[in-house]
C-alpha cells in the first residue's frame, strides 16, 4: 500500500497527522488520522460518525435548529448534520487548529462543502474546558443554548485521549453541558466501546431519557462486522 502524508503537526497531546493511502483490497483511497502511533479515525468506517448526527437530530421537532459538533475529525458528523435542512447554524468546536485547516484547504473530498457552508462556524477551543468553565460552546455568544450537542472526541467515556476529559463524563460534568441545551435538547455521544451501564447511570441522573444505540457496520479489513455505540440523551 502506498502512503501519502497530507499534514503533520506536533500538538500538546501528541503528533497529529492526516494521511491518504490507496487500499487495493477495497479499491479506494483511504484517509486516516493518527495521534502519534494511535489511529483515531478512518474514512473506511464512517457509519457510526454519520449515525451520530442522524440519531442525535432525529428526536428534535421544529425548524431553525442550532447545533454543536464537538470534534471535527474527518467531518462526517458535521457534514451529515448540515444535510438536515432544519439546521440553521452549526458550531464546530475543535481543539487542534490543523484539523480545522484540513477542511478549509479542502483536503478531504468527501467533506467538500462543509467549510464553505454559510451555516458553519469553526471554533478553535477545548470542548471539555469550555463546558467545565461555564463559558459555553460559542465564545461569540456566552450563555448561548443549542438544540443539540454531538460529541466525538474520546474513544469512549472510559478510553480518553487525555485524563483532563474525565470529569466531563460524570453527572456534574454532564449537568454543566445540559445547561447549554434548550429544553428537550439532545446530547449525543459516539463511543468505540459497547454500551456502558456506568455511563448510562450518569446520563440518567441528568437527562430525562437516554438510549444507547449499537451501530453495526461491515468491516472490509476483517471481512466481518464491527460495532460502535451512539448514546442519545434528552433534557
Order of alpha helices (4+ residues) and beta strands (2+ residues): beta-beta-beta-beta-alpha-beta-alpha-beta-alpha-beta-alpha-beta-alpha-beta-alpha-beta-beta
